[in-house]
Amino acid sequence: MPADPAKRLAYFEKITGEGSKDPLAWYGLAMEYKSQGRVDDAVRTFETLRASNPEYVAMYLMAGGALETAGKTEEAIAWYDAGIAAAKAAGNSHALGELQSARNAVG
């Protein structure tokens, strides 16, 4: 994995652009966009990941956080709520706790 953020972004864009179905590649791309403040690109990428891998629980917290940062509270809440359901379905108590905390903090 490249250490340079621009190279990491290019790496993930190349892999996903070639049609990769690997959820980690899509998650990595979304996180790179998020780290660069490209919230709309991050959320679109999380949405693509969600469409193909709705059980990938980690994305819900990160997408919600990106939306909160952008002042899109209602959309963030929707992601947190969906993540809570996904975490319960997966039996992932750690993620469930984080998502519930984030959801409670929003109101």
For each residue, the residues with C-beta under 8 A, 3 or more apart:
1: 8 11
2: 7 8 10 11
3: 7 8
4: 7 8
5: 8 9 32 35 36
6: 9 10
7: 2 3 4 10 11
8: 1 2 3 4 5 11 12 28 32
9: 5 6 12 13 29 32 33 36
10: 2 6 7 13 14
11: 1 2 7 8 14 15
12: 8 9 15 16 25 28 29 32
13: 9 10 16 17 29
14: 10 11 17 18
15: 11 12 18 20 22 25 29
16: 12 13 19 20 25 26 29 45
17: 13 14
18: 14 15
19: 16
20: 15 16 25 26
21: 52
22: 15 25 26
23: 26 27 49 52 53 56
24: 27 28
25: 12 15 16 20 22 28 29
26: 16 20 22 23 29 30 45 48 49 52 53
27: 23 24 30 31 49 56 58 59 62
28: 8 12 24 25 31 32
29: 9 12 13 15 16 25 26 32 33 45
30: 26 27 33 34 42 43 45 46 49 59 62 63
31: 27 28 34 35 42 62
32: 5 8 9 12 28 29 35 36
33: 9 29 30 36 38 39 41 42 45
34: 30 31 37 38 39 42 62 65 66
35: 5 31 32
36: 5 9 32 33
37: 34
38: 33 34 41 42
39: 33 34 42 43 66 67 69 70
40: 43 44 70
41: 33 38 44 45
42: 30 31 33 34 38 39 45 46 62 63 66
43: 30 39 40 46 47 63 66 67 75
44: 40 41 47 48
45: 16 26 29 30 33 41 42 48 49
46: 30 42 43 49 50 59 62 63 66 79
47: 43 44 50 51 63
48: 26 44 45 51 52
49: 23 26 27 30 45 46 52 53 56 59
50: 46 47 53 54 56 59 63 82
51: 47 48 54
52: 21 23 26 48 49
53: 23 26 49 50 56
54: 50 51 82 86
55: 86 89 90
56: 23 27 49 50 53 59
57: 60 61 83 86 87 90 92 95
58: 27 61 62 95
59: 27 30 46 49 50 56 62 63 83
60: 57 63 64 79 80 82 83 84 86 87 95 99
61: 57 58 64 65 80 83 95 98 99 102
62: 27 30 31 34 42 46 58 59 65 66
63: 30 42 43 46 47 50 59 60 66 67 76 79
64: 60 61 67 68 76 77 79 80 83 99 102 103 106
65: 34 61 62 68 69 76 102
66: 34 39 42 43 46 62 63 69 70
67: 39 43 63 64 70 72 73 75 76 79
68: 64 65 71 72 73 76 106
69: 39 65 66
70: 39 40 66 67
71: 68
72: 67 68 75 76
73: 67 68 76 77 106 107
74: 77 78
75: 43 67 72 78 79
76: 63 64 65 67 68 72 73 79 80 106
77: 64 73 74 80 81 103 106
78: 74 75 81 82
79: 46 60 63 64 67 75 76 82 83
80: 60 61 64 76 77 83 84 99 102 103 106
81: 77 78 84 85 103
82: 50 54 60 78 79 85 86
83: 57 59 60 61 64 79 80 86 87 95 99
84: 60 80 81 87 88 96 99 100 103
85: 81 82 88 89
86: 54 55 57 60 82 83 89 90
87: 57 60 83 84 90 92 93 95 96 99
88: 84 85 91 96
89: 55 85 86
90: 55 57 86 87 95
91: 88
92: 57 87 95 96
93: 87 96 97
94: 97 98
95: 57 58 60 61 83 87 90 92 98 99
96: 84 87 88 92 93 99 100
97: 93 94 100 101
98: 61 94 95 101 102
99: 60 61 64 80 83 84 87 95 96 102 103
100: 84 96 97 103 104
101: 97 98 104 105
102: 61 64 65 80 98 99 105 106
103: 64 77 80 81 84 99 100 106
104: 100 101 107
105: 101 102
106: 64 68 73 76 77 80 102 103
107: 73 104
